[in-house]
Amino acid sequence: MIYRMKSILTTVMSVVLAAIIFPMAACAQPAPVPEPKPLESEAIAYALSLGVGWNLGNSFDAHVEGISGETLWGNPKVTPELFKRLKAAGFSSVRIPVTWMGHIGKAPEYRIEKAWMDRIAEVVSWAHDNDLKVIINIHHDGFGAEKDLSRQAYHWLDLPAAAKDEQKNTEIMQKLAMVWMQIANRFQNEGDWLMFEVLNEIQDGNWGGGENLTDGGAMYRTLNDWNQLCVDIIRSTGGNNATRYIGIPSFVCQPDKAVKYLRLPEDSAANRLLVSVHIYDPWDYAGSAKYSEWGHSGKDIVPDSKGEEDYNATLDALYNKFVRRGVPVYVGEYGCVHRNTKKAEEFRKYYLEYTVKSLRNHKMPVFVWDNANPGTGEEAFGLIRHDNGKFINNAEEIVRIIIDSWNNNDPAYTLPSIYNRAPEAK
């Protein structure tokens, strides 16, 4: 199996190098996996500098009928004013999810449409102009991004098919290599304020509860190979990409899958990889609002949920596997939806304050998911308008709670002190 995977990687790299029409440096040979670095490593310091970040969700990742577009899911066009207000609100970083499908040409070049690349670069520059660090990625191009499985054919990063068919895997990896080659070349001269995240929530459409449980680890291994390929391609473009920080996702970006199955790529740049996970736990509270309360003082809680204990256990596992060995972890997506009652909003505020403080204690920066949905209940993650940066609903208070929880270093401000102020149940 190891020989087979190396053979696929070699084939992909050979095809890419033969077909490429963009200037690039020779591919550097990956260095041996370095020994664990001290906890207070440069990489950990970089991760902490990301602080509290914000996601430009449902804008450049939006897509309809296999074509991505900035306004397709109802959000307005982004303007420079957005980033001025994000900086003024206290955010340190922005994650700009990008779906590329519909803007990628035919094999073997897979040329990205110039207008789409230029627009992404323009918005990235607006964030940088406001002294914000930036993450860009490949977002909804992956299989599993649609609840309607009949639409999965649009998503060319088909992990389950690749895990079963070596030829299909080779084809996908060739395209993936060419797409990242172009993104990396476009941004190769930008400094460490820009970070790449190679993939997003790659899966089989069942959110961690599908064939991955019965295929003997085939999808996990295939995703690990994709991650390795992306790192190799990015490094090969030279310039600042030779040492750029790169985010590496686990299967579905789930923390437990990172701990159990993620294999960090070998990398010619020492200690420049970060592990990417998403946390909306438990989803029936934080994402769907099926339950209105959370934590030890709540009554209308997700059955069998241990609230604070569960959350800390998740972060402890990530910390022990990665962070304490000098490998940063960041939470690329996180949030809790808006509620329609005062009491439910009190628990929402408590959840956000407690969990961000725990993330800070575990040295894990966090990026709040914001799809600009102004409603309440399921998927109502709206905080800030994506055009003028104005707050939605009570988001000014919500954002202040999140950022203050991260930044407050008062010795008296602790997880126990927050815990003891939990709201009373209805």
Secondary structure by P-SEA (a helix, b strand, c coil): caaaaaaaaaaaaaaaaacccccccccccccccccccccccaaaaaaaaacbbbbbcccccccccccccccccccccccaaaaaaaaaacccbbbbbbbccccccccccccccaaaaaaaaaaaaaaaaaccccccccccccccccccccccccccccaaaaaccaaaaaaaaaaaaaaaaaaaaacccccccbbbbcccccccccccccccccccaaaaaaaaaaaaaaaaaaaaacccccccbbbbbcccccaaaaacccccccccccccbbbbbbbcccccccccccccccccccccccccccaaaaaaaaaaaaaaacccccbbbbccccbbbbbccaaaaaaaaaaaaaaaaaaaaacbbbbbbbcccccccccccccccccccccccaaaaaaaaaaaaaccccccccaaaaaaaccccc
